[in-house]
Amino acid sequence: MASSLKSRRNFIIIIILTFFLITFLFQIIASYALNKLKPKIIKQLNDIFGYTFALDNASFNLIRGIHLKGFYIFYDRDDKPSVALKDAYVSIELIPVFFKKIVVRKINMNEASLLLKKDKGGFNLQIMFNDIYKKIFRIPPWPYQIIISKPSVSTGSINLIYDDMQLILSRGRFSANKAGRVKFASDIKFIYQLPEKNYLSSFLKKRDIVQALKCTMEGAIYNKDLNIDMILLSLPKEQVIGIGTIKNFTESQPYINISFIPSTISLSNIAPLQNNFSADGYLLFDLKFMGNLNNIKPALTMRLDNCNFRYSAPNGKIF
C-alpha cells in the first residue's frame, strides 16, 4: 500500500515538473521568436500607421501575455516619443493566433509616459489615436485580424506631460463591454510648476502646485459619441459630480461638453492653498467645459464663503 502511494506521489511530481519544464521552454521559444520577428513587426507598424515605432525588448509570459519593455511611438521623428510604454503586458488568447487572429483580453501598463503637444491639426496624441483606431482593425495588409471585444486596461503609473504641467494616473482601471458601456477609475495627481520668473513663485515655498484626487467615470458609447452618465471627482470627504458628452470622440477634433453640478468645497481640501497659506472657509463654484479639444472654453463662476487666510512668507515672517 505504501509503495503504491509513493509511486502515485512520484508520478504526480513528475507530471508537475514536466508541465513547468514545457511551460518554461515554450516561453523561451516564444520570446526568441518575438525578438527574431521584431524588425519585421516594427517595419510593418511603420508602413501601416505612418508613424515611427521602436521597441527595445519583447518577451512572452504564459500567464500575463506579451511583455513589452521600451515600446515607443514617435509623432515627429525629430522629437521625443509621444508614447513611451516603458513596461507593459498585452494579454492575448493563444489558440486564435494559429488562425491569424489576435484576440486582446487585457492591457496592463505598469509604467508609461505620454508627451502631449499642440499641432496645427490638434493635439498629437488625439491625432495618433484617431489614425491608429481607423487602421488597426482592417485586415490587409496586416497579416492578422485584431479583435478587441471587451477591452480592459489597467495602469500602474502613467505620466501625461504638457508643457509645465503633469497629470499622473495611478492604479487606473478602464473597461468596456459589448453593449458599449464603459467604466473608468483612477487616482490622479495634478502637478504644475510655476516658472521661476513668475511673480507668484516668490510668495511660495515650493514652485510645484500639486493636487491629488480620485476620478470615476461611467458612460456609454453610442455610434461615434461617448455619453458620460457620471464623472465623479473625489477630494477628502468631498465630491464633485458632472455629466456630459464627447462627440466624435475617436476623431482628431472631438467636441467636449461637460457640466459639473454646482458644488461646495472646503478650502482646506485644495492642496495648493496650503503652500504657505492656511486657508479656512468654503468655495462655491459652477464649472463647465465646452468646445473642440484644441479650443476648450471653460465657464467658471465662484464665490468664497466665510473665508480667512493666514500667509507665511518664505522667510518665516507672518503677514
N, C-alpha and C positions, 0 to 999 in steps of 0.2 A: 504493500500500500504506500509506504513512504517513498519507495523507489518510483512509483507511478506519479506521485505528487511532485517529486523532484524533477522528473522528466518533463512533466507538463509545465512547470515553472521555467525550466531551461528553454523550452520551446517558445513560451511567451516572450522571454527575454530576447531570444534570437529574432523573433518577429519584430519586436520594438526596435532593436538595434539596426535591423535591415531596413526598416521604414525610415529611420533617421539618416542612415547612410545614403539611401536612394534620394531622399529629400535634399541632403547636402550636395550630392553630385548633380542633381537636377538644377539647383540654384547656381552652382558654379558654371555649368554648361550654358544655362540661360543668360547669366551675366556676361560670359565670354562672347556669346552670340550678339548680345545687345551692343557691346563695345566694338565688336567687329563691324556691325552694321551702322554704327554711329555716324561716320562721314556721309553715308548714303542717305540716312534718315534726315540729317541736317540739311543736305543739299535739296532734298525733296521739299522740306518745310520752307526753305528759302524761295524755291521756284513757285510753290503753290500759293503762298500767302504774300509774297512780295516784300517781306521784312527780313532782316538778318537775324538768324538764330545761332546760338552757340551752346555747347554742352560740355562740361568738364568730365563728368563721370556718370555712368548708369549701371545699376546692378538690379538683381531680381531677388525678391523675398517671397516665398510661397504664401505667407500669411498676409503681409502688408502690401505686396504688389511691386511695381517698378519703382526703384529708389533713384531719384534724380538729385544730383549734387552739382550745383553751379549751372543751372539752366537759364539762359538769358535770351531776351528778345530786344532788339535794337530798333527803335523808331527811326533814328537817324544814325547812319553808320559812323559818323564822326563824333557822336555824343556818347554819354554813359548809357548803359542799358535801361530802357524804360521799365522792363520787368526783369527782376532777378530772383529766381527761386533758388535760394541757397541750399535748402534742404526740404525735399517734398517726396511724398509717396502717392502713386497713382494705382489704385486697386482695380484690377480688371478680372473678368471671368476667363478661365483658361480654355475651356472647350471651344467657344466660338472663334478663338484665334485660328484654329485649324480650318475654319470655314471662311477665313478672311473677313472676320468681324471683330471689332474691338468694342466690347461692352464695358463701359466705365461704371464702376459701382460707387467709388468714393475717391475723393482727393483730399489728402492731408498735407497742408502747407505748414511745416514746422517753423520755417524761417523764410521770410520773403521781404523784398524791398521794391516799392513802386515809385517811380520818378514821374511826377505829373508836371507837364509843361503845356503852355498855351501855344497853339499853332494857328495858322491862317484859317484852317478849316474847323478849328475847335481844339479840344484837349486831346493830346496824343493818345492817352490810354483808351478813351472812348472811341476814337477813330480806329485804333487797332482792334478793339473788341468788336466793333461793327464789321470790319473786314474779315476777321477770323471766323466770327459767328456765321457769316454768309457762305464761307468757303469750306468750313470744316466738315459739313455733312454731305457734300457732293462726293460721288464715288470716283469718277475719272477726273484727273489722272491718279488720284490717290488709290493705292492698291487695296486698302482695307476700308470697309464700311464702318464708320464710327457711330455707336449708339450710346446715348446718354438719356435713359428713360426716366430715372429717378435720381437726379444729381444730388450728391451730398458732399459738402465741403466743410472741413474743419481747419482751424488755424491755431498755430502756436503763437507766432508773433509776425504781424505784417506791418511794415513801416511805410506809410504813404507820405511822400515828401513833395511839398510845393513851395518853392522859394524859401522863406524863413520859417515856414510852418511844417509841423509834422503831426500826423494822425496815426497813432499806434493802436492796432486792433489785436487783441489777445483773447485766447480761449473762445474763439468765434465758432459759430455753427450756422451753416446755411443748408436748407433742404427744399426740395420741390417734388411734388407727386405728379402722377399722370393727369390729374384733373386741373393742374395749373396752380394749385395752392403752394405758396412759398412762405418759408419762415426763416428769420434771421435773428441771431442774438450774439452779442459780443461785448466785452469790456473795451472801453475806448479811452485813450488818453490824448488830449489835445495839447500840443506844445508849440508855443510861438516865442521866438527870441527877438526881443526888441533890438534894433541896430544900436551900436554903441553911441552913435551921434544923435540918436533920438532924444528929444527933450525929456520925455517921461522916464528914460532909463536912469537919469541922475537921481530920481526920487526912490528908486527901488534897490533893495539889497541884491536881488538876482534879476538878470535881464530875461530869464525864462519865465514865461507866463504859462502855467500848467493847470489843466482842469481834467479831472477823471470823472467818468460816468459810465453807466451801462445803457446799452441800446437794444431794444427788442422791436422787431417788426413782423407783422403778418399781413399777407395780401394775396392777390390772385393775378395771374397773367391772363389777359383777355385779348386775343389777336396780338397786336403789337404794343399793347398798353399794360403797365403794371399798376393795378389799383391797390393802394395801400389802405387796408381796413383800419390799421392801428400802427402807429410808431410811438414807442414809449421810451423816453429818456429819464433815467433814474439817477438822482443825486441822493446822498444820505438822507433818508427819511422823507424825501420829496420826489414827486414825479411830474413830468410834463408829457401830455398826450397830444398826438397830432394825427391827421388823416390827409389823404391826397391822392394824386395820380402822377405817374411819369409816362407821358405819351411817347410812343415810338422809342421805347427805352433801349432797343438794340441798335438804333440808328446813331449816326455820328453826332447829331444835334437833338437829343431828346428834350421835350418840353416838360418842365417841372412845375407842379402846382401843389404845394404842401402848406397846410394851415395848422397851427397849434392852438389848442383851446386856451383862452386867457387864463394865466396861472399866477400863483404867488410863490416866490422862492425866498427863503431866508438868506440874507447876505452872508451869513457865516458859512453857508454851503458853497459860495462862489470862491474857489481857491485863490484866484489872482488878487482878490481884495484883502487877503491875509498876508500878502507880500509887503511888509512894512506898515500894514494897516490892521486895525482891529475894528471891524465893521459889524454893527448890530442893526437890526431892522428888517424890512421886507421890500422886495422888488416885485411890483405887479406889472406884467407885460403881456402884449399880444403880438405874436410873430407869424409872418407868412413869407414863403419863398415862391416866386413866380418868374417864369422866363425860360429861354433856352439855356442849356448847360453852360455855354460860354458867356452868357449875359443874364445871370440870375439877378433879379431885383428884389431884395428883401424889403418887407414893410414891417416896421417895428414901432410900437408905442410903449412907453414905460412910465411908471410912477413909483417914486420912493415913498415909503410909509414908515413913520416912527423910527427914523434912522439917526445914528450918530457914528462918527468916525474918530478914531484915535490914531494919529500918524506918528510913527517913529522914524526919524531921519537916519540915513545910513551911518552918520557919525555918532549916533546914540542919543542925540537930543530929541526931546519930545515937543512937538508944536501944539 
